[in-house]
Amino acid sequence: MAEKQFVTQIADINEDFPQWYTDVVLKTEMVDYGPVKGTMVIRPYGFAVWELIQQQMDKRFKDTGHSNAYFPMLIPESFLAREAEHVEGFAPEVAWVTQGGNEKLQERLVVRPTSETIICDMYSKWVHSYRDLPLKLNQWCNVVRWEKSTRPFLRTSEFLWQEGHTIHATEEEAREETLTMLEVYREFAENVLAIPVFTGRKSEKEKFAGAAETYSIEAMMLDGKALQAGTSHYLGDHFSKVFDIKFLDRDGQLKYVYQTSWGTSTRMIGGVVMVHGDERGLKLPPRIAPVQVVIVPVAAHKEGVNEKAAELYSLLKGAQIRVNLDDRDASPGWKFNEWEMKGVPLRLEIGPKDIEKNQCVLVRRDTHEKAFVSLDNIEKTVADMLDDIQKNMLEIARKHRDAHTTHAETWEDFKTAIENRNFVFAPWCGETECELAIKQETGASTRNIPFENHGAEGCTCVHCGKKAATKIYFAKSY
């Protein structure tokens, strides 16, 4: 009965998925609403998830030769105005600073929506010779985009992210970098977040403003909608010509650099919630769980129970496992419910009878399975089970995605598949007008064109019937 009462604090995941999501991120104290409309306060539990994401992703960036830097959040309006497509793409979302103290500014300042322009300006000062290249930087920062419709983590007016910016001597190097970072994102999403993703190139309409090509990783949420979880952009030499970023090459000729940019954000946390959660709340992959194991003493008032729980806590902590000992004055059942809602991967129960038998109970959050295990070598037992939970969560998510991904060759099949909350892989003419019409009629947008496209020869566009240029994934999205 206590469990049912606790679970009723969140909406039914099958009846009202958006409300379930909001309830979960608020009631697990991951996030709260900020005082300014569209902003969020990331609470310690949510920020601990972000820190683990940041640490593990940052290592991958450094392993691929990138260094961290920091650039100002205030950007002169003239910088943004230099690149017409870029300013047009971000203008509706830009926040402006028009006054400093009591004085009106002579030039408006943009609150950083992204940093290409200011970083390009600095690159033009720093780069002189081929010896200065490649220059591969990343920054962890906040950005502001004045969103009309917001939801915690998924889309907020201010959010945290990383943005990588690199410049290279050749087009080949820049293109290689673009795809290298896309692969870093794919590997991270699957092996750390336990989220399977489709990788590929975005359509012209969906690409980053000012980019030559944009690539993305696309994840499926439990409700069948897509979440763009990361993007990598090949910018070519477009921005370098606008910002005059030249270098003296080995042949003695002045040349423009080739650029990339790539980014992921705190929306990945929202993705984790919506890919893995269930009717009981959060379900966190062990590699980003702030608490990987929670120890709950049972019959804690009896002699030796709290002492044994403390001993197990020390053993697991010494094995570099993120562990919490819940010795609060509350019933074990209440604690079980709370930690399940918070998504802790593994619960360790220890009581008098367990101590007598030199055992404990391990309860998995992913499958709810209970196992009675020996306390001998408990550190290895727990570590192995956490590894298995991590792998199983990816497999469960992959099976769900694959079961809700389908092909469509006709417009009727396409509409039915979208209505049934699927990703749909379909032939498309490649024209923006048709892309807009599909979204208008079904709510589905193009996601990406996979690298292994299986060919569109002999196919006609699923919507307009013209000759297909490619096959692409469609889905409703966040």
N, C-alpha and C positions, 0 to 999 in steps of 0.2 A: 504493500500500500504506500509506504514512504517513497519507494522508487517512482510510482506513478505520479504522486504529487509533485515530485521534483521535476520529472520530465515534462509535466504540463506547463512548466514555466516557459517552454519554447513552443512555437507553432509546429503543427504537423508538417514534417518535411515533404510528405506526398500531397498535402492539400494546399499549402501556401509556401512554396520554396523561398521566394524573396523575403517573406516575413520570418521564416525559419532562420535564414542567413543573418538577418539583422538581430534577431533574438540571441543567436548563438554568440556573435562577436561582442555584443553588449554584456550578456549575462556571464560570460566567461572572463570578463574584465580584460579583454584584449584592447578595447578601444572605447572611446566615448565621443559624443558630439562636442565640438568646440563652440565658443560663443558667437563666432562669425559663421553665418550660414555657409554650409558646404565644406567646413573644415573639421578635422578630427584631432582628438587627443589620443595618442598611442600610449596606452597604459603599460605598466611594467611587464605584464605577461606577454602582451603583443610585441612590445619592443624587444623582449628577450628572444622571440622568434626571429625578428628582423636582425638582431645582432648575430645570431647563428647563421642566417642566410648571408649576411655581409661578410662574416669571417671566412666562410667556406668559398664564397664567390671571389672574394678579394685574393685568396691564395691562388685561385685559377688564373686570375688576371696577371698576377706577378709571375706565375709559372710560364705564361705566354709572352713575357717581356714587357709588361706595362708598369708604369709608375704612377702613383697617386699625386694629384696636385689639387689646388683649389682656386677658383676664379670668382670674382665678385658677382653678387646676385643682382646688382643694378647695372643695367645696360643702356647706353645712350640710344634714343629713338633713331638717330641717324644710322646706327649700326644695323638695326633691323630693316630699315628702309633701303639699304643697299641692294638687297636681294628681293626682287619683286614677288616671286613665288613663295619665298619663305615668309615674308611679312603678310601676304594674303592668307597663307595657311594658318598663321597663329593670331592674326588680328582679333578675331572674335573672342579669344580666350585670354588676351593680354590684360594684365593689371598695370596701371600707370602711377608713377609718382610725379606729382606736379608741383609740390611745395616742400621746401626744406626749412624746418623751423617756421619763422614768420615770413620768409621770402619765397616768392613764386620763382620757380626754376626757369632759366632761359630756354632750356631744352628738356622736354619730358624724358623721364627714365622708365624703362621697362623693368618690371620685376621678373626675373629670369623664368621664361617658360621652357627654355632649353638654351644651351650655351654655344652653339656653333659660331655665332657672330663674334662674340667677345673672344673666344679662343682663336678664331681665325685672325683677329686683329693682333693678338699676341704672337701667333705663329709668324706673322709677316715681319715682326721685329726680331724674332729669335733665329730664323732660318736664313742662312746665307750660302751654304755649300752643300754638296752631296754628302759631305762628312757629317752634317747635322741630322741626316736622315737614316732610317725612319725615326720619327718622334711619336712615341706611343704613350698617351696619357689617359688617365681615368680620374674622375672625381665623384666622391660621395657627397650628396648635397640635397637640398630641398628645391622644388620648383613650384611655381604658381601658375595655374591655368583656371580662368574664371568659368568653371563649369556650370551649366544650367541645371543639370540633373545629377545628383550626387548620391553615393552610397559608400559607407566606410570601407576603406582599403581599395575598393574597385575603381572609384572615380570621385576624387575630392579636389577642392580648389587649391589645396596645398598638399603635396605628398613628398615622400623621400624616394630617392632613386640613386642609381649610378649612371653616369654617362661617359662612355669612352670616346676619345677623339684621337685619331692617328693621321699622320701625313707620311707620304711615301714618294720615292723618286719615280716609280713607274706605275702604270695602270695595273699591270699584272700583280705587283706586290699589294696594292690596295684591294684589288678584288679577292686575293687570297686571304687577306686580313678579314674582310667582310664575312667570308664563309667560315674562317677559323673561329671567329667570335660567335657566329650562329651555332656552330657545333659545341662551343663551350656552354652556351645557353641550353642547348638540347640535352647535353650530358648532365648538366646541373639539375634541370627540371626532372629528369628521369631518375637519376641516381641519388639525389638529395631530397627533392620534394616528392618523389615517387609519383610524378605526374607524367604520363606518356604524352608526347606532342607530335604534331605534324609540322615538318619544316618545309619551307618553300618560299617562293617569291610572291610579293603582293602585286595586285593590279596597279595600273597607272593611277587610277582614282584613289587607291588606298595607300599609295606610297607616301613617305615622309616628304614634307614640303621642301623642295630644293634638291632632293636626291635624284640620282640617275636610276637607282634601283633600291628597293627595300625588300628585305627578307624577314620572315617572322617564325616564331614558334607558336602554334595554336593548340590550346588545350580544351578538352570537353568537360564541362561541368556536369553534375548529376542530373540537371534538368535538360540536358542536351544542348545548351547554349555554348558558344565558343568564348574563350577568353584569350586575347592576344597577350601572351605572357612575356614576350621579349622581342625586340626588333634590332636588326643590324642593317645599316645603310651604306651603300657604295655611293659616295658623293661625286666621284670623278674629279675633274679639275674646275668644276663650276664655281664653288666658293673661293677657290684659290685665285681665280681670275677676278672675282668681285673684290677680294681683299688683298690682291697683289702679293700673293705668297709665292715668291720665286727663289730658285736656288741655282748656283753655278754648278753645272754637271761636269763629269769627268772630261767631256769633249770640249769644255770651255764655253758651252752655250748656256744662256739663262733660260730656265724652264719653269713651268708651273708644277706645283706638287699635286699629287692625287690623294684624296682624302676618304676617310670613313668616319662614321659615328655609330654608336650602338648603346642600347640602354634597357634596363629592367627596373622595376620599382616595387613599392610596397603592395601593389595590386597582386603580387605573387602570393601574399599571405591570404588574400581573399580567395585566390585560386585553390590554395591548400584546403581552406574551409569547405569550398563548394565541390571539390573533387572527392574528398575522403569522409566528410561528415555523415552522420546518420541521425536517427530519431532520438538518440541520447545526447547529441551535441557534437563537439569537436572530435576528430580522430587525427592525431598528429604523427607524421612519420618520425621515427626515433632520431634521425639525424638533425632535425630542427626542433625537437621537443625540448623546451626549457627544463622540464622534469621528465626524464626517461623512465624512472621507476619511482613509485611512491610506496613507502612502507607503512602499513596500517596495522598497529597492534590490536589483537582481538583478546577480549577479557584482560585489558591492560591493568586492571586493579589487582590481578593475581601476581604472586611473587615471581620475579624473574623475567616477566614478559617485556617490560619496557627496557630492561637491561639488554635482553637479547636483540630487541629491535634496534637499539643504539649500536650494538656490536655489528649487526648486519649493515647498518648505515655507514659505519666507518670502513667496512670492508669494500663496499661498492664504491664509495667516494674515492677510496685509495686506488681503485681500478679505473679511475677517470670516467665513471658513469655518473650522469647527472641525477642525483637521488634526493628525495625529500622524505623526511620522517614526520608523519602526521601524528603527533602526540597530543593534539588538541582535545579538550574535554567535550567530546561529541560522540555519538554512537558510530560504530563501524559502518553501518548501513548508510548513514548520512554522508560519511566520508567517501564511501564507494561511489555514490551518486555524483558527488561534487567532482571527484577526480576523473570519473568517466566523462562528464560533461566537458571538462577541461582538456580531454583528449590524451591524457597520459598513456603512453604505449603499454606499460606493464605495471600491474599492482602486485605487491608482495604482502601476503597476509601471514602473520605469525601469532600463534596462541599457545596456551599451556600444553595442549596435546601434541601440537607440532614440535615443540621443544623436546618433549619426551621422546619423540620418534626421530629427532635430528632432521627435521624437514620443515618446509614452508609451502605455502600455496602461491603459485604464480598465475595471475589472471591476465590474459591478453585482451587489449582493447580492440584489436582488429577483428578477432573471431569470437571473443567472449569465452574462449576455452579456458578451463582450469586445469592446472597440472600440479601434482604433489611431487616436489623435488627435494633431493638431499641437500643439506646445508654444506656438505663437503664440496669444496671448489665452486661455491655459489656464484662467485664473480664470473667465471667462464660460462656457467649455465645461463646467467642473465644476459651476458654479452652476446652469446650465440642466439638466444631467443630474440633479442632486439634486432639482430641482423636478419633473422627470419621474418620478423614483422615488417621490416623495411622492404624486403623483397616481395612479400605477400601483398602489401598495400599497392605496390606498382602493378603487380599482376592483376589484382582486382580492378584497378582503375583501367588497365589496358583492355581487359575483357569487357568492361562496361562501354568503353569507347568503341571498340570494334563491333560490339553488338548493336550499336546505334550509329554506325556509319554505313551508308548504302550508296549504290550507284543509281543514276536515273538517266534515261535517254529521252523520255517524253515529258512534256510539261505537266501532265496529270500526275505522273509518278513523282515528279519533283515536288509538286505542291503537297501531295499526300505525305511524302517523306519528311518535309519540313514541318508540316502540321503535327506529325508524330514525334517531333523533337529529335531529329537526326542531323548528323553531318551528311551532306549530299555531295558526292563527287560526280560532276556532270560536265559535258562538253559545252563550251561557251565561245561565242564569236570574238570576244576580246574587246568589244566596243562599250565605252562608258555609258552611252545612252541605254543600251540593253541592260547593263549592270544596274543602273538606277531604276529601270522599270521592274526588274526582278525584285529589288528591295521594296519598291512601292507596293507591289502586289502580294508579296509573301512575308516581308519583314526580314528576309535572309540577305546577308551581304557576302561578298566574296571573302574568303579567308586567305588561302595562298595556293600557288601552283607548285605541286611537289616536284622534286628534281627527277624522280622516276615517274614520268607523266603517262606512261603506257600508250602514248600517241593519241592524237585526235583525228588521224587520217580517216576520211570517209564518213566522219561524224558531222552532224548538224547541231547548231546551238539549241540547247534544251528549251530556250524561250522563244527566240525569234525565227528559228529555222534556217538561218544563214549558215554558210560553211563554218565549221568550228575551227578556231585558231589554236585552242588548247583545251585541256580539262583542268578544272579547278574545284576546290572545296568551297561549298556554300554552307552557311549556318546562320541562325539568329545569334546575336552576340551581346556581351556586356560592354 
